[in-house]
Amino acid sequence: MDASASLETHGQDRHQHEGEHPPSPGSGAAGEHHELGWWRKYIFSTDHKVIGIQYGLCGLVFLFFGFSLMMLMRWQLAYPGQALPVLGKWLPYVFGPNTMPDGKMTSEFYNSLGAMHGTIMIFMGVVPVAFAAFGNFVVPLQIGAPDMTFPKVNAASFWAFGVGGIIMLVSFFVPGGAAKSGWTSYTPLAAIADKGDAYHPFFNGTTLWLVGFIFLISSSLLGAINFITTIIQLRAKGLTWMRLPFFVWTQFVTAFLLLLAFPPLEAAIVMQIMDRVAATSFFLPTGLVVNGAALHISGGGSPILWQHLFWFLGHPEVYVLILPAFGIVAEILANNSRKPLWGYKSIVFSVLVIGFLSFVVWAHHMWLTGMGSTVSAFFQTTTLLISIPSVIILSAFFISLWGGSIRFNVPMLFATAFLPMFGIGGLTGIPLAFNSADLYLHDTYYIIAHFHYIVAPGTIFGLFAGIYYWYPKATGRIMNEFWGKVHFWPSLICMNVIFLPMFLQGMLGMHRRWYDGGQGWTLSGEHIWGLSGFQWNSPISWAAWIMGLAQIPFIINFFWSIKHGKKVNDNPWEATTLEWTAPSPPPHGNFIVTPVAYRGPYEYSLPGRERDFTMQNEPVEATERTRRKTAEPVLVG
Amino acid sequence: MSSVTVVLAWAALKMRKYRAYWWYMLATILCGVIFLTVKLVYEWPQKFEHFGAYIKPEALEKYELYLGNKHAAEKGLPPRLEISGHLHNRQALTDPNIKEYEVGLDPVNADPTNPAMDRPHFFYVPPTEKIGKIEKADVERATMFLPTHSAYFASYFTITGLHGMHVLGGVLVFIYMWLPVSKKLYQHNPEHLANRVEVAGLFWHFVDLVWIFVFPLFYLL
């Protein structure tokens, strides 16, 4: 219904549809505006800015929740078998008596926490914030559009996400607890988990996980279609493809990744639901024996098929996580180094190449399945190829800093911290790309450290940078600078204390799914700075808990600044892109004057200008035109 | 056929003939409902009522009378491993004390050497009166024709089930567009309603197109 209702281009139904349909570019902002009630305005809104903020708040809450699960697990890893002080008494009342009897975590609960940490962080935290929240709020503003192309589809996307999120949360409270088979839900383990007398045949952790996923996927698909259409159709006059801010490019590619990668997983999830609920054997092999008894199934399925389908989503998903962060960091670097982004065209093409290559690298997650050396050689090659465009982008970012007059405000701190953190994450991935090295490192803490360097101090720092950067646009006020720095420095230090030792633990052979933190296993016995692989768990855990505390200044700052932050003008960062021509916060329909773009996105420090930034909607003057003929082409963008 | 009527409904709206639209829409809805009824009342229960037992390899000889594998080998056909039909003692599925299944054999197992049985039939052929007895000890796996029975039924129920849910969704949307609320919208803004019907119709065509692939895959091959 939503799709059918929002495709109409004539908004004659004045009571409901006034202003929801974006006028064609050039016809001005939403003219006559019918005031909506509180519920329609803030809860069931179709305005891209409100939906973006809703996504952002929900995503941040989920991020913190997912992080809290990990903080619980870190206790078990550092002090296995000991009762958790204070909280240990109360948690059984929340999650049920069997999860933490006497404050000691059971292995089932540990597995639940692990699986749900991954799921929540990726699909309910980072994707909603990076793609849906920033994409929704910033992209239409940056391209000078009054709203998304399909506002109702946009709302449907958010509410599908809401339903999916609620189902995932509810799964903690069904008998037996949430899904326990890892965030990848590998078969046949996932197909036989959570079954038996103690579990409901349908309302059990793993099945609810699958059902919740269907909603999350549908939400992403609706969002992706909307983004692609909006970016193609609703760009302001004069905003050609090569004048798009880099952030819009990254969102565009991300939307394609979601659109093409998610449907195979959705199909696979339906098949796994059938395996669990209707006892089919899509992913179950012939002769499967569980606890010494052969299963009464037809067999003939392939567990590896699930892995292929999962990682066909899973790998593009990695780029869904990182590309928006690239975009945010690019905007902030150019803005705060007061220089055009170096190599704009080459990084745009690099992003497109990443988008393409990310579909042909998925099996490097499956070296241990014994796919055969031919297949491995292919995926090894593509995996190494994809590092080339990533390195081009990162190098371009570093070169952009060269010779700039850099302002170290809070967004810039996070953005610059992103660069070395992503660099560490990326470079440590190269050994994993090689089949032979990965056979040893696979499923150890090394790989945990590798991908967390990408997504935690990488993507999440990018997201924090974006929140500090666009906060004035959303509220008209700026977040407190001092408390921003109090948030930044402990976070940066703790991130590294958490994840650097994990590389060492992994190389000592510590497996990522050990419930006792490696206490009961003999590792290679080497000590690093006097601590064995297991003993490193406790400094890591303490750093994780301190990092949890370090988020408190951010949370307080975020809400306090809505009412009490310093008031700023429409363009506090003196930026060039179109979103800063709109009022802060932008009204319904966004722009007072429909913007027209006359130049590229990063015209900072243009010679012969009074100000060191030239906004995209400033017409090119006659004198400038003659000078441009001789000027460097990079200024034209 | 309902794809045609939905286009006619849309065309009627474009020509501002609400009455004709209403009838064409009704026809579309009825087509959808008939499709779902056939599926849920006739086709699926027929499968659920059907029984099949896979015979262990070492016992295949013993049931040569039902399987006709010598005949199959002569004809170059793959060996038959399954005996199917109507299960007369249904409690045998759950009661461990019952040692054998009594099956009203399917024609292919009742008369396995008949050349007419070499290929599967397109139209449903009911089980015969001939009773076959299969000892449980000789059976590898035996279930009713549920998704768990075999890879074929797993795919069949998954795909037709998903397709049926899409049909149901389309029918619900059409019903909404056919109810008196649509008349209100029509009087207010007929083009708005026409566009809604157009988009819903596109969805309907998509579901129809999927069926064009599903039907030969599961019913003809």
Interface residues (C-beta under 8 A of the other chain):
Chain A: M1 A3 S4 A5 L7 E8 T9 H10 Q12 D13 V270 M271 M274 A278 A279 T280 S281 F282 H296 I297 S298 G300 G301
Chain B: R141 L146 P147 T148 H149 S150 A151 F153 A154 F157 T158 L162 V173 Y176 L185 H188 N189 E191 H192 N195 R196 V199 A200 F203
